[in-house]
Amino acid sequence: MKEDKLTQIAGQFIDIEQVDRVSPLGEGFINDTFLIYPKAEGQSKLLLQRKNKNIFINIPAMMENINLVTKHLKTKIKAQGGDPEREALTLVTAKDGKFYYMDEADDYWTACLFIEPHQVIETVDNSSIAYSGGKGVGRFQAMLADFEGELTDILPGFHDIKFRFDQWDKVLAEDRVGRKAEVLEEIEWIESRRAEMLDYWKLVEEGQIPRRITHNDTKISNILFDLEGDVLCMIDLDTVSQSPASNDFGDAIRSYSNTAVEDEPDLSKVSMNLERYREFTRGYLEEAGSFLNEKELEYLPFSAKYITYEQVLRFLMDYIDGDRYYKTKSEDHNLVRTRSQYKLLQSMEEQYAEMQQLTKEFVS
């Protein structure tokens, strides 16, 4: 995008005469992200994003969710003597007072204060980082445990295994590109675990495992750290919603404990690192253990299997369906992902008794 166009958009959030330049930031897997540099010395930079309207179909509601959550966080942080502008995102309104600006192409743009100084950790390669990640996720949930009100569900069916099975059954029935016959073994992986996954989700539907405010994308790069390595805040709140707290826990374990990348073709490299599981759980429960009920605590280890299983299903489903959802680098990329995540799931199943025991150690 041309510089003058970006400057014009930046001018919807600050005085256009105060915009020095606008530069791209990061790779932008979902949203396009830029940094607004102001001319005035000492004035805060702004993070500018063009939201992906193909993924987020109700961006105004999404931004209102973020507004409600960050307002609650800031109240808690201030009461605890913290710094609300560094320990929570600060949304910046457009000139019309909305939390977004829509341009002539019907693209949505949003802005927030850029928190400085900070550091971002891209990968979890030791137990110390896993512990810090657990603290970050647990603290985020704990501060929102008493949130009152309802958020708009901007990703219907997200982590709802009944919804995923409905999609799965339709894709198998259609077999639109004729791939089903070549993955019968992989299909059996899914079917053999269907019942236990539905049993878990029934606990959610019955309210035994309640829905709370959750982040829903707990990879380590979505936690900002200060320069000393302490947690500042969770970022990228686009997916914030009301769902089981264990979704965040399970997704983090899937990411943090994997000894390989998500699409590792060499399955001998893939396993769940139990020490990273232990340290994430320790950090998480130090912050979140006080508000989780007995059923939630009991099923924390299972949530890691549940979220990993769901990802196996989604990768395989997309492969059978002709790779229509995930971006792929080769014809078998989704199948490689499927097999890699399944190997991780098997490793979790093999170590499940140890996962349960380690979790009990940190339940006060």
Buried (B, 14 or more C-beta within 10 A) or exposed (E): EEEEEBBBBBBBBBEEEBBBBBEEBEEEEBBBBBBBBBEEEEEBBBBBBBBBBEEBEBBBBBBBBBBBBBBBBBEBBEEEEBEBBBBBBBBBBBEEEBBBBBEEEEBBBBBBBBBEEBEEBEEBBEBEBBBBBBBBBBBBBBBBBEBEEEBEBBBEEBBBBEEBBEBBEEBBEEEEEEBBEEBEEBBEBBEEBBEEBEEBBEBBEEEBBBBBBBBBBBBBBBBBBBEEEEBBBBBBBBBBBBBBBBBBBBBBBBBBBBBBEBBBBEBEEBBBBBEBBBBBBBBBBBBBBEBBEEBBBBBBBBBBBBBBBBBBBBBBBBBBBBBEEEEBEEEBBBBBBBBBBBBBBBBBBEBBEBBBEBBEEBEE
